[in-house]
Amino acid sequence: GKTISEDSAFMSAESENNNISFKNMTRKTMVIRDTTIYKDPIGTVYGPYNEGAYFKVYKLEGKSNVADSCRVRHILIGTMDMATQKAKRSLPQAKKTADSVLVLIKDKKFTFDTLIKMISDDMGSIDKGGDYGWFGEDKGFVEPFKNAGLLGKKGDLSIVETQFGYHIIEVLDVSGTRHESYKIAEIFKL
């Protein structure tokens, strides 16, 4: 009967370190021993389980059918200057720029490749055309970035927000195989 923010505040207050960790798991990587998780509704709570020195409680936050791997390219409209580590633009300014860039791409005023070289703030991918190659759920990218590709389909264009700013993402390809992914929240107590 709690709202999402009330539920999150309660879970955080009950955790040993006042944090909730979120993990995306597959059937192979699942930490919850209760196999009903694969059929249970979102919001189901599991535990407490005694795991070493801790008691852990898990909550099923979401389920999705994701591609095993994908390949995307992106343009980062960042909020920080990576060279100086100083603020470059505000989040609203980054969003406004990202929206404008997406319109330029969709209207074919500029190519994606040209805009990567002209304005992307991701220095690690500019020389690769904004492309980090094929990746799956286990890659260390931030969730919104990964999900744009793993949940998308070839040709999708989208804007996603991360702690780095806004990414204009084009899905270049997705694998033909898919699997169920389970978003699990975890809290623990000594």
C-alpha positions as protocol buffer text, in pm:
chain_id: "A"
residue {
  index: 1
  type: GLY
  ca { x: 0 y: 0 z: 0 }
}
residue {
  index: 2
  type: LYS
  ca { x: 301 y: 234 z: -13 }
}
residue {
  index: 3
  type: THR
  ca { x: 393 y: 470 z: -293 }
}
residue {
  index: 4
  type: ILE
  ca { x: 723 y: 404 z: -473 }
}
residue {
  index: 5
  type: SER
  ca { x: 901 y: 685 z: -284 }
}
residue {
  index: 6
  type: GLU
  ca { x: 759 y: 571 z: 52 }
}
residue {
  index: 7
  type: ASP
  ca { x: 863 y: 214 z: -24 }
}
residue {
  index: 8
  type: SER
  ca { x: 1215 y: 321 z: -129 }
}
residue {
  index: 9
  type: ALA
  ca { x: 1255 y: 540 z: 182 }
}
residue {
  index: 10
  type: PHE
  ca { x: 1143 y: 250 z: 403 }
}
residue {
  index: 11
  type: MET
  ca { x: 1382 y: 5 z: 237 }
}
residue {
  index: 12
  type: SER
  ca { x: 1671 y: 250 z: 264 }
}
residue {
  index: 13
  type: ALA
  ca { x: 1599 y: 319 z: 631 }
}
residue {
  index: 14
  type: GLU
  ca { x: 1593 y: -55 z: 705 }
}
residue {
  index: 15
  type: SER
  ca { x: 1924 y: -130 z: 532 }
}
residue {
  index: 16
  type: GLU
  ca { x: 2248 y: -152 z: 730 }
}
residue {
  index: 17
  type: ASN
  ca { x: 2420 y: 116 z: 524 }
}
residue {
  index: 18
  type: ASN
  ca { x: 2101 y: 309 z: 435 }
}
residue {
  index: 19
  type: ASN
  ca { x: 2149 y: 204 z: 73 }
}
residue {
  index: 20
  type: ILE
  ca { x: 1955 y: -14 z: -162 }
}
residue {
  index: 21
  type: SER
  ca { x: 2154 y: -197 z: -426 }
}
residue {
  index: 22
  type: PHE
  ca { x: 1992 y: -284 z: -757 }
}
residue {
  index: 23
  type: LYS
  ca { x: 2112 y: -568 z: -977 }
}
residue {
  index: 24
  type: ASN
  ca { x: 1997 y: -706 z: -1308 }
}
residue {
  index: 25
  type: MET
  ca { x: 2001 y: -1083 z: -1292 }
}
residue {
  index: 26
  type: THR
  ca { x: 1932 y: -1371 z: -1526 }
}
residue {
  index: 27
  type: ARG
  ca { x: 1836 y: -1727 z: -1436 }
}
residue {
  index: 28
  type: LYS
  ca { x: 2208 y: -1812 z: -1439 }
}
residue {
  index: 29
  type: THR
  ca { x: 2311 y: -1528 z: -1207 }
}
residue {
  index: 30
  type: MET
  ca { x: 2006 y: -1521 z: -976 }
}
residue {
  index: 31
  type: VAL
  ca { x: 2090 y: -1490 z: -604 }
}
residue {
  index: 32
  type: ILE
  ca { x: 1737 y: -1552 z: -477 }
}
residue {
  index: 33
  type: ARG
  ca { x: 1684 y: -1916 z: -381 }
}
residue {
  index: 34
  type: ASP
  ca { x: 1307 y: -1907 z: -430 }
}
residue {
  index: 35
  type: THR
  ca { x: 1236 y: -2023 z: -788 }
}
residue {
  index: 36
  type: THR
  ca { x: 886 y: -1871 z: -776 }
}
residue {
  index: 37
  type: ILE
  ca { x: 1056 y: -1542 z: -864 }
}
residue {
  index: 38
  type: TYR
  ca { x: 1028 y: -1634 z: -1231 }
}
residue {
  index: 39
  type: LYS
  ca { x: 647 y: -1622 z: -1208 }
}
residue {
  index: 40
  type: ASP
  ca { x: 588 y: -1387 z: -912 }
}
residue {
  index: 41
  type: PRO
  ca { x: 445 y: -1037 z: -963 }
}
residue {
  index: 42
  type: ILE
  ca { x: 661 y: -725 z: -949 }
}
residue {
  index: 43
  type: GLY
  ca { x: 693 y: -607 z: -588 }
}
residue {
  index: 44
  type: THR
  ca { x: 728 y: -954 z: -433 }
}
residue {
  index: 45
  type: VAL
  ca { x: 969 y: -961 z: -137 }
}
residue {
  index: 46
  type: TYR
  ca { x: 1198 y: -1256 z: -58 }
}
residue {
  index: 47
  type: GLY
  ca { x: 1374 y: -1339 z: 266 }
}
residue {
  index: 48
  type: PRO
  ca { x: 1517 y: -1259 z: 502 }
}
residue {
  index: 49
  type: TYR
  ca { x: 1803 y: -1494 z: 419 }
}
residue {
  index: 50
  type: ASN
  ca { x: 2101 y: -1548 z: 645 }
}
residue {
  index: 51
  type: GLU
  ca { x: 2408 y: -1499 z: 427 }
}
residue {
  index: 52
  type: GLY
  ca { x: 2726 y: -1508 z: 634 }
}
residue {
  index: 53
  type: ALA
  ca { x: 2722 y: -1220 z: 882 }
}
residue {
  index: 54
  type: TYR
  ca { x: 2421 y: -1055 z: 718 }
}
residue {
  index: 55
  type: PHE
  ca { x: 2049 y: -1099 z: 683 }
}
residue {
  index: 56
  type: LYS
  ca { x: 1940 y: -1000 z: 334 }
}
residue {
  index: 57
  type: VAL
  ca { x: 1599 y: -912 z: 193 }
}
residue {
  index: 58
  type: TYR
  ca { x: 1536 y: -894 z: -179 }
}
residue {
  index: 59
  type: LYS
  ca { x: 1255 y: -736 z: -377 }
}
residue {
  index: 60
  type: LEU
  ca { x: 1159 y: -802 z: -739 }
}
residue {
  index: 61
  type: GLU
  ca { x: 1157 y: -453 z: -894 }
}
residue {
  index: 62
  type: GLY
  ca { x: 1103 y: -544 z: -1257 }
}
residue {
  index: 63
  type: LYS
  ca { x: 1120 y: -800 z: -1536 }
}
residue {
  index: 64
  type: SER
  ca { x: 1210 y: -745 z: -1898 }
}
residue {
  index: 65
  type: ASN
  ca { x: 1290 y: -941 z: -2208 }
}
residue {
  index: 66
  type: VAL
  ca { x: 1629 y: -819 z: -2331 }
}
residue {
  index: 67
  type: ALA
  ca { x: 1861 y: -897 z: -2619 }
}
residue {
  index: 68
  type: ASP
  ca { x: 2162 y: -1109 z: -2524 }
}
residue {
  index: 69
  type: SER
  ca { x: 2383 y: -841 z: -2681 }
}
residue {
  index: 70
  type: CYS
  ca { x: 2363 y: -523 z: -2882 }
}
residue {
  index: 71
  type: ARG
  ca { x: 2575 y: -263 z: -3054 }
}
residue {
  index: 72
  type: VAL
  ca { x: 2501 y: 108 z: -3028 }
}
residue {
  index: 73
  type: ARG
  ca { x: 2672 y: 434 z: -3105 }
}
residue {
  index: 74
  type: HIS
  ca { x: 2620 y: 753 z: -2915 }
}
residue {
  index: 75
  type: ILE
  ca { x: 2680 y: 1123 z: -2883 }
}
residue {
  index: 76
  type: LEU
  ca { x: 2730 y: 1244 z: -2526 }
}
residue {
  index: 77
  type: ILE
  ca { x: 2609 y: 1590 z: -2433 }
}
residue {
  index: 78
  type: GLY
  ca { x: 2789 y: 1603 z: -2100 }
}
residue {
  index: 79
  type: THR
  ca { x: 2751 y: 1821 z: -1797 }
}
residue {
  index: 80
  type: MET
  ca { x: 3122 y: 1806 z: -1702 }
}
residue {
  index: 81
  type: ASP
  ca { x: 3435 y: 1898 z: -1893 }
}
residue {
  index: 82
  type: MET
  ca { x: 3633 y: 1575 z: -1857 }
}
residue {
  index: 83
  type: ALA
  ca { x: 3969 y: 1749 z: -1901 }
}
residue {
  index: 84
  type: THR
  ca { x: 3916 y: 2010 z: -1628 }
}
residue {
  index: 85
  type: GLN
  ca { x: 3655 y: 1825 z: -1417 }
}
residue {
  index: 86
  type: LYS
  ca { x: 3454 y: 2147 z: -1404 }
}
residue {
  index: 87
  type: ALA
  ca { x: 3089 y: 2199 z: -1487 }
}
residue {
  index: 88
  type: LYS
  ca { x: 3038 y: 2245 z: -1859 }
}
residue {
  index: 89
  type: ARG
  ca { x: 2662 y: 2295 z: -1877 }
}
residue {
  index: 90
  type: SER
  ca { x: 2357 y: 2236 z: -1658 }
}
residue {
  index: 91
  type: LEU
  ca { x: 2143 y: 1926 z: -1696 }
}
residue {
  index: 92
  type: PRO
  ca { x: 1856 y: 2129 z: -1850 }
}
residue {
  index: 93
  type: GLN
  ca { x: 2103 y: 2285 z: -2098 }
}
residue {
  index: 94
  type: ALA
  ca { x: 2236 y: 1939 z: -2187 }
}
residue {
  index: 95
  type: LYS
  ca { x: 1880 y: 1812 z: -2242 }
}
residue {
  index: 96
  type: LYS
  ca { x: 1794 y: 2106 z: -2467 }
}
residue {
  index: 97
  type: THR
  ca { x: 2110 y: 2047 z: -2673 }
}
residue {
  index: 98
  type: ALA
  ca { x: 2045 y: 1672 z: -2696 }
}
residue {
  index: 99
  type: ASP
  ca { x: 1688 y: 1736 z: -2816 }
}
residue {
  index: 100
  type: SER
  ca { x: 1819 y: 1974 z: -3084 }
}
residue {
  index: 101
  type: VAL
  ca { x: 2085 y: 1726 z: -3197 }
}
residue {
  index: 102
  type: LEU
  ca { x: 1826 y: 1449 z: -3228 }
}
residue {
  index: 103
  type: VAL
  ca { x: 1612 y: 1674 z: -3450 }
}
residue {
  index: 104
  type: LEU
  ca { x: 1916 y: 1748 z: -3672 }
}
residue {
  index: 105
  type: ILE
  ca { x: 1977 y: 1374 z: -3712 }
}
residue {
  index: 106
  type: LYS
  ca { x: 1614 y: 1284 z: -3778 }
}
residue {
  index: 107
  type: ASP
  ca { x: 1575 y: 1571 z: -4028 }
}
residue {
  index: 108
  type: LYS
  ca { x: 1898 y: 1456 z: -4199 }
}
residue {
  index: 109
  type: LYS
  ca { x: 2054 y: 1803 z: -4159 }
}
residue {
  index: 110
  type: PHE
  ca { x: 2374 y: 1636 z: -4030 }
}
residue {
  index: 111
  type: THR
  ca { x: 2490 y: 1276 z: -4018 }
}
residue {
  index: 112
  type: PHE
  ca { x: 2536 y: 1099 z: -3688 }
}
residue {
  index: 113
  type: ASP
  ca { x: 2908 y: 1056 z: -3772 }
}
residue {
  index: 114
  type: THR
  ca { x: 2957 y: 1427 z: -3831 }
}
residue {
  index: 115
  type: LEU
  ca { x: 2786 y: 1524 z: -3506 }
}
residue {
  index: 116
  type: ILE
  ca { x: 2991 y: 1273 z: -3306 }
}
residue {
  index: 117
  type: LYS
  ca { x: 3309 y: 1445 z: -3425 }
}
residue {
  index: 118
  type: MET
  ca { x: 3166 y: 1796 z: -3381 }
}
residue {
  index: 119
  type: ILE
  ca { x: 2999 y: 1784 z: -3040 }
}
residue {
  index: 120
  type: SER
  ca { x: 3029 y: 1456 z: -2850 }
}
residue {
  index: 121
  type: ASP
  ca { x: 3182 y: 1494 z: -2504 }
}
residue {
  index: 122
  type: ASP
  ca { x: 3281 y: 1126 z: -2484 }
}
residue {
  index: 123
  type: MET
  ca { x: 3649 y: 1148 z: -2574 }
}
residue {
  index: 124
  type: GLY
  ca { x: 3684 y: 769 z: -2540 }
}
residue {
  index: 125
  type: SER
  ca { x: 3457 y: 693 z: -2833 }
}
residue {
  index: 126
  type: ILE
  ca { x: 3488 y: 983 z: -3078 }
}
residue {
  index: 127
  type: ASP
  ca { x: 3761 y: 813 z: -3281 }
}
residue {
  index: 128
  type: LYS
  ca { x: 3543 y: 498 z: -3294 }
}
residue {
  index: 129
  type: GLY
  ca { x: 3239 y: 683 z: -3425 }
}
residue {
  index: 130
  type: GLY
  ca { x: 3071 y: 673 z: -3084 }
}
residue {
  index: 131
  type: ASP
  ca { x: 3072 y: 292 z: -3096 }
}
residue {
  index: 132
  type: TYR
  ca { x: 3203 y: 73 z: -2812 }
}
residue {
  index: 133
  type: GLY
  ca { x: 3127 y: -250 z: -3000 }
}
residue {
  index: 134
  type: TRP
  ca { x: 2899 y: -536 z: -2898 }
}
residue {
  index: 135
  type: PHE
  ca { x: 2799 y: -564 z: -2531 }
}
residue {
  index: 136
  type: GLY
  ca { x: 2558 y: -748 z: -2304 }
}
residue {
  index: 137
  type: GLU
  ca { x: 2404 y: -690 z: -1961 }
}
residue {
  index: 138
  type: ASP
  ca { x: 2730 y: -773 z: -1789 }
}
residue {
  index: 139
  type: LYS
  ca { x: 2918 y: -480 z: -1949 }
}
residue {
  index: 140
  type: GLY
  ca { x: 3006 y: -204 z: -1703 }
}
residue {
  index: 141
  type: PHE
  ca { x: 2801 y: 67 z: -1875 }
}
residue {
  index: 142
  type: VAL
  ca { x: 2535 y: 256 z: -1678 }
}
residue {
  index: 143
  type: GLU
  ca { x: 2186 y: 102 z: -1691 }
}
residue {
  index: 144
  type: PRO
  ca { x: 2003 y: 361 z: -1906 }
}
residue {
  index: 145
  type: PHE
  ca { x: 2280 y: 344 z: -2167 }
}
residue {
  index: 146
  type: LYS
  ca { x: 2278 y: -38 z: -2177 }
}
residue {
  index: 147
  type: ASN
  ca { x: 1899 y: -59 z: -2176 }
}
residue {
  index: 148
  type: ALA
  ca { x: 1866 y: 172 z: -2478 }
}
residue {
  index: 149
  type: GLY
  ca { x: 2034 y: -101 z: -2683 }
}
residue {
  index: 150
  type: LEU
  ca { x: 1933 y: -420 z: -2506 }
}
residue {
  index: 151
  type: LEU
  ca { x: 1565 y: -326 z: -2494 }
}
residue {
  index: 152
  type: GLY
  ca { x: 1566 y: -153 z: -2833 }
}
residue {
  index: 153
  type: LYS
  ca { x: 1562 y: -267 z: -3191 }
}
residue {
  index: 154
  type: LYS
  ca { x: 1791 y: -196 z: -3482 }
}
residue {
  index: 155
  type: GLY
  ca { x: 1754 y: 162 z: -3603 }
}
residue {
  index: 156
  type: ASP
  ca { x: 1605 y: 305 z: -3283 }
}
residue {
  index: 157
  type: LEU
  ca { x: 1713 y: 658 z: -3195 }
}
residue {
  index: 158
  type: SER
  ca { x: 1666 y: 777 z: -2838 }
}
residue {
  index: 159
  type: ILE
  ca { x: 1789 y: 1017 z: -2573 }
}
residue {
  index: 160
  type: VAL
  ca { x: 1878 y: 880 z: -2231 }
}
residue {
  index: 161
  type: GLU
  ca { x: 1990 y: 1059 z: -1917 }
}
residue {
  index: 162
  type: THR
  ca { x: 2281 y: 928 z: -1710 }
}
residue {
  index: 163
  type: GLN
  ca { x: 2504 y: 1081 z: -1445 }
}
residue {
  index: 164
  type: PHE
  ca { x: 2728 y: 1198 z: -1733 }
}
residue {
  index: 165
  type: GLY
  ca { x: 2458 y: 1400 z: -1910 }
}
residue {
  index: 166
  type: TYR
  ca { x: 2241 y: 1305 z: -2207 }
}
residue {
  index: 167
  type: HIS
  ca { x: 2327 y: 1044 z: -2467 }
}
residue {
  index: 168
  type: ILE
  ca { x: 2176 y: 1042 z: -2815 }
}
residue {
  index: 169
  type: ILE
  ca { x: 2183 y: 671 z: -2893 }
}
residue {
  index: 170
  type: GLU
  ca { x: 2137 y: 485 z: -3219 }
}
residue {
  index: 171
  type: VAL
  ca { x: 2090 y: 108 z: -3200 }
}
residue {
  index: 172
  type: LEU
  ca { x: 2313 y: -36 z: -3472 }
}
residue {
  index: 173
  type: ASP
  ca { x: 2222 y: -401 z: -3416 }
}
residue {
  index: 174
  type: VAL
  ca { x: 2081 y: -646 z: -3161 }
}
residue {
  index: 175
  type: SER
  ca { x: 2136 y: -1018 z: -3129 }
}
residue {
  index: 176
  type: GLY
  ca { x: 1860 y: -1250 z: -3244 }
}
residue {
  index: 177
  type: THR
  ca { x: 1853 y: -1422 z: -2906 }
}
residue {
  index: 178
  type: ARG
  ca { x: 1683 y: -1278 z: -2599 }
}
residue {
  index: 179
  type: HIS
  ca { x: 1644 y: -1368 z: -2232 }
}
residue {
  index: 180
  type: GLU
  ca { x: 1447 y: -1263 z: -1925 }
}
residue {
  index: 181
  type: SER
  ca { x: 1618 y: -1011 z: -1697 }
}
residue {
  index: 182
  type: TYR
  ca { x: 1509 y: -954 z: -1339 }
}
residue {
  index: 183
  type: LYS
  ca { x: 1579 y: -625 z: -1158 }
}
residue {
  index: 184
  type: ILE
  ca { x: 1642 y: -709 z: -793 }
}
residue {
  index: 185
  type: ALA
  ca { x: 1666 y: -464 z: -501 }
}
residue {
  index: 186
  type: GLU
  ca { x: 1870 y: -578 z: -201 }
}
residue {
  index: 187
  type: ILE
  ca { x: 1899 y: -454 z: 156 }
}
residue {
  index: 188
  type: PHE
  ca { x: 2097 y: -612 z: 437 }
}
residue {
  index: 189
  type: LYS
  ca { x: 2142 y: -597 z: 815 }
}
residue {
  index: 190
  type: LEU
  ca { x: 2407 y: -735 z: 1048 }
}
